[in-house]
């Protein structure tokens, strides 16, 4: 069996907290099915520990912020209309 060399490996930090699918769903106010689908479609980064799936709260926050849509303003509407013409 090969011997592992661990002298030069950097120390990896574990997240302070990992959420289950149910905890992640309740934290963002969505259904468990929605979170499972987002994980299956690789929209949310996750950790697989054995057969369990855990989500880092920072990854969940990144997923929520990635879906942010800015409100429309009159300036943005005119800008869009000018680009069409």
N, C-alpha and C positions, 0 to 999 in steps of 0.2 A: 504494500500500500504506500502511496506517495506521502511524503511528509510535508505538511503545510508550513510555509514560511510566513510568520505573522509579525516579524520585527519591523518591517517598513510599511505596514498597512496603517492608514490613518484611522483614528478612532471615530466610529460613526455614532452620531447622536440619535437616540430614539425620540420620536415625538412625545411630548408630555402626556398627551391624551389621544386615544384613537376611538372613533365612534363606530358603533354597529350601524347596520343599515337602518334599523328602527330609530336609533338615536339621531342619525343624520336627517331622516325624514321629518321627525318632529322638530328638529332645530330649524329647518327651513320652511316648515309648515306645508309640506307636500306629502303625498302618499308613499308608502313603502314601495309600491309597484313602480312609481315614477323614479325613485332613486335606484331601484334595481335595474330599470331600463337604461338609465343614464350610465350606470356602471357597465352594463353589458355592451353599450355602444361606445364605451371608453370616453365619455364626456367628462367624467369625474375620475381623477387619479385615485387609486386605491391601493391598499396593501393586502396581499393574500398571505394569511398565516394558517398553514394547513389547509383546511377546507373553508375556513372563515374568511370573510371579507371585512376589512376595517378601513375607515376613512379618516384621514388627518383633517382636523377642523380648518387648517389653513388651505387645504385643497378644496374643501367644501366652500369656503369663502371665495376662493378664486373662481370656482364654477358659477357661483351666484353673481359675482361682479362681472364675469365675462358676458352674462346675459343682459347687462344693463343697456337700456335704450334711452337716449337723450330725448327730452321733450322737443316738440317742433316749435320753432319760433318763426315769426314773419320773415326774418332774414334768411333762415335756412330754406324756407319755402321758395323765396325769390331766387336764391342761389340754385336750387334744383331746377326751377323753371328756365333759368338762363342756360343751364347746361343741356337742356333738351333741344332748344332752338338752334 
